Amino acid sequence: MTTPLLTTKLYIPTPRPEWVPRRRLSELLDQGLKRKMILISAPAGFGKTTLLSDWLAGRPEPAAWVSLDEGDNDPIRFWSYLVAALKKVHPGVGEGAMSALKAPQPVPIESTLTTLINEIAAMIEDHVLLVLDDLHVIEARPIHQGLAFLLEHLPPNVHLILSTRVDPPISLARLRASNQVTEVRTEDLRFAPDEAAGFLARALDTTLLPTDVAALEARTEGWIAGLQMAALSMEGREDVAAFIKAFTGSNRYVMDYLVEEVLQREPEHIRRFLLETAILDRLTGPLCDAVTQQTGSETRLAQLEASNLFIISLDQDRKWYRYHRLFADLLRSQLSQAQPDAVPVLHLRASRWFQEQDLTAEAITHALAAGDIQRVADLIEQDALEILDRSELATLYGWLEALADEVIRSRPWLCVFHAWMLLWSGQADMLASRLQDAETAIDKLDPVSPDTDRLRGYIATIRAQTAFIQGDVPNTIAFAHEALAKIPRSDQSVRASAALIAAPAYVFADDVAAAIQAFEQALESGRASGNQVAIVLAGCGIARLEYTQGQLAQAARSLRDLIESITPPGGQGPPSISVIGYAHTGLAIVLHQRNDLEAAERHAREGVALCGPWGQADILLTCYATLAQVQHSRGDLAGALATLQEAMPLATALSAWSVTLVTAWQARIHLARGEVDAAVRWAQTSGLSVDDTPNFSREFEHQVLARVLAAQGDLDQAAGFLTRMVEASERCGRKSSTIENLALLALVEQAQDETGRALDTLARALVLAEPEGHVRAFVDEGPSMRSLLQAAVRRGDAPQHASTLLAAFREPEPPSAQVALVEPLSDRELAVLRLAAAGLSNREIADELVVSINTVKTHTKSLYAKLGVHKRTQAINRAQDLGLL
């Protein structure tokens, strides 16, 4: 479903007839078009919006305009409005970005913005102005981060113009240093005496004395809104000088005084209209009629605009308006003081009107303001699934957090939606109790209610995913099966999720046929619902099965086709959804096995880069493990350990099972470095045993355990365990696993001085490996395998492939610059180093990275120690020598 957008937020306000042309500011803005960004930053009432609308009216370039409000703190809504504004100016631009924003699962914003930037560069040749008005209402950090990314990569013909009361949290210092920003500040916006005189002359029927103008300008300090309110209050007064003399006080008191003066001079019916409609962010005739329960609001709004009563037209047809924000704030204050009981009633009327227009977000906002929690709950239940399909998770989570716990617990659907939010946000400690709340609430429903089974199916889906994260394969399968049995076929997207959870659990249970069926079911449901994420994950799962069955060529084809289907034609721009990084990781696994290590590392890093922002921890953990595997094969053992260290927080947050996987990889690296004691300590604390039943879910850990036993000299135990592992993988048709297990078993048998048996075992592995070109299953085992392969060649076992494998043994490739360090730099230390090399001070680095200056100093001290230097210049020189910069 398309996110509902108010098109009036995309209209440039009409220039006001009494506005005084401000040539010095227009010239400053004209000069700003030579730079990336124009920032207009000043307190309320300094004419930022009016200045922009007047200036744009005289510019030849098209302008895409967004009037922001608090509801736009949801990233999906914010970027949808921005793209819609650009499409309004250039209809063909932004299609790819808008598709990403509508995706059922959230797409990393950098990926979406890269798509948008590429579309702009390809489709817009002339200059275009992108204006974000009232940016100060945006407080969401992800949005500010996205703006910083957009600003950094915008084509030179697009100029970003920000109007705000407070400076946005982007690196202004860097923009100033590179001469890429024009700033218009409070001092620039203050009316000079001649401008104040011109404004007052237009606003008043009488001409003020120069001394009166000067006094009023001095008392308002050039504050435009103050001058405007003063002009309204002076209309019809005979003793203007006395009024100006009494016009004193701080801004807040001045505003209170003027609003009282304005309101008291208006007829009662106008005062009532102003107060009752002040609860609205935007006004239109039918909405105001509904709120005030009167007719004729459309005419009254036009009359208010004509009388210049702090109302701004939002469209050329004069259908939508808004009050000056400062004026609206003060009207609301007056309403709360004079008629506190009326406020919730007015909000409730507005909520009902917005619901009738199918604008659920606005309806919920006003219902919350009205304090009608039951109505809020009803509206959330009505729209939550569509919001999930639109990936507006922040909006839904915010609404649910606004509800009292007892309200959520009393409604099963709210419990389920909240449980989903808790699962996705990693709050596992609260998840179990919320699911229990859901089941308790379901028990109170009518047993024949169609919602009963559907709700239990959704709960089963959540429980299945939780069980899988914990490594509980039997319960994963059981809950997923329950979910698919109870979720109706009309809920195809959720059915796809349930099938995707079941499929890898079947793989771990060595039930390949059931796994294939589940992946195909997920693929079918994904296509039926248009869920691209489900399509990608199902395709990756099928390709992984192909790899497991030894079909390397087919797996590579499947993954390349999948990547191509998501990547823009010609490879220009990022993929439409970042979960395609999982396909890059799968391709890296295949390329690694075939010994194309350079390409494997490239795809492994692409997998990490794409899946990192996506944030699904189990998938990202696989990406990191794959990169570490490739680094190990390239001889970059320190780099592999560093990668695994980055992955550890993900594993810790997921489950003990995930931690065991990461620590098993660390033990494998320790063995490669000759650090047997460290690997033995892992084996002693891993909870693994040679008495375990071999299965696919723990196969890698069991292989590492067998290596540790062999390194300790426990050859008989290692051989017996590996023999059982070979039997298990052969029985289940896992050819790639069988090759690896046979190769390991051959090495153990060789260590037992059973050379003949070792060569027989190796021959079995070579026969299986040759058709599809398995290489690293042998070569990664090092010099002992090379000796055994040489013996196999002499004996005539699979001579062609054995010779290919022997040729793959070579000296390790030169490690990366990071490996030359005693300890590699962390990502954050590298970021600090690069910003320092760009000439930023510690304070500017802290602002850029959104950390404290003490944190920057800590990172600096650490990177100095790792580089073996004591000064910034030394660190930069050393980093350049190592190729880090």
C-alpha angles and dihedrals in degrees: 000000000000116000108252109246129192103227091200088073088066097057121102108234113251113254112256116244094224093052114122112228107244103204096177090057093042089053090049090052090046089055089049091067087074088068138059098252144021115204119196106187124171140122123278118295100027095117100252096146094041091049091052096046091049093047094047091051088065098043123094094212120094114249127212107207132193122183104204130209137178093273090066092073087097103095094220092053093043096052092040089059092046092051091045090053091054091046089052089059097035108020095196098055127090101027094127093045092048090050090053091050090052093050115126090238124044116267118211106264094228089059091049092046092048088055090049093047091050091049091050091049092048100043108029116066101163127066118278130187119220111199125191108189122199094011089166090081089067110090101156109116095210089059092051090048090052091050090053090052092047092049093049094053105033115128113253092251093062118078121196115215118191124192113191146145093227132032113265117242096255128117101276090162091062092046091051092048091053093042091240101130136064112202126204109191140180093275090053093049098048111109112250114222093263091048091048089050092051092048095049092045089057095042098047131057090220130058117242123222114256088244091054091049091049092049093049092045090050094047093049092039089224092304104160098205090051091053091048094050090044090053091052091049092049095055109118095005117134098196100054093158091057090050092051091047090054092046099101142122139077119314094263094054092042090055092049091050095049095046090052089049092049096045094046091053093053123086116262094253091053092047090051092048092049093049097044094048093044090091089069124089089202130022134210130164100256092043092050090047089054094047097044094034089227135108131236097051093137091060092043092053090053090050092051090052091049090052091050093237098163094280124132126204112231100194139030092247092060092234100123128044141166133203120244101273094237091048091049091051091052093046089053090050090052091048093050091051097043102035111014093160091056095060098077091042092055093047090050091053090051091048092054092049093051091048090054088054091051090245095135097168092058091042091055093046092057093042088055090049089050091053091234096143095171090056090049090052092049092051093047091051089049096052108022097099092050090048089052090050088053090049092233089147095151091057094049093044091051092052093049092048089054091060123087115251093243091056092054093044091053094057120059096204092053089050091053094047091047091048089054090052090050092050094050093045093050098246095140093155091068097036100080094051092048091052089050088052089053093052092047090052092048091055088063093056124096105274091228093051111126088225094063099077092035092054092047089050092054091048090050090053091054092046091049092054091047092051092049092052088053092050093247099144100175094051091044090058093042095051093043090051090050091049094052091048093053107032109090119240090246088071094068096155093056091043088055089054092051093049091048090055093048097048101066089041088058088049090054089048089055092242098132096169092055090046092054091048091050093048091049090049090051090049092051093048091045092054092045092053097035090242103158093183091059090047092053096045092047091049091049091049093052091048090050089054089051089053092048090053089053097255097133097160093050092046091052092050092049093050095045090050090050093050092047091051091058101035117086116254113282091015090275110153133355126305118273092244125030096216085081082084085081088063089052088053091050090050089049089057091053094045091048092054089050089051098246089135099165093055090041092057091046092055093041091055090046088054092053092044094051100038094044096076090039087066103203097145101205092052093045090050090058089050092054093046091052092051090050090051092054092045089052091053091049091054094251095130095157090051090050091052091049090052091050090049089056089051096051097082089054091051093047091053092048107048147299087265091060091048090055090055093053094044090049089057090049089052090051090054091046089055091050088053092049092249096137095159091060091050091048090053088054092051092050093053100034097087089230124130140181085241091066118113106250112244137158096250092065100025097114092049090048091051090053090048089054090051091051092050090051092048089053091050095251089133099153093054091046093049093048093048093047091049089057090046091053091051092050095049093045091049092054096043095246096150097173090052091047091054092052093045092048092049091052092045091051091055092050091049090050089052087052088058089248093130096159093051090045091054091048090052091046090050090057090052093047093051090054094043101047101071095057099029104247107183115152093055084073107026095051089064091072135210096347090060091047090056092048092048091051088054089049091054091050089051092047098244111156089327097184097053092037089055090049090053093048090053089054091062108094140138112294114269117256107277122240121270090262091063090061087069123084086234123012121244116256120238091256092049089051090050091052091047093051093048090049090051088052088060100255120149121235090259092051091047089052090051092048094050094037093235135117121274089243089059090053090051090050092052090046093052091049096049090047089055093048092048092045095235138118105206138053094242090050091050092051092048092047092048091050090051089053093047093244092127 
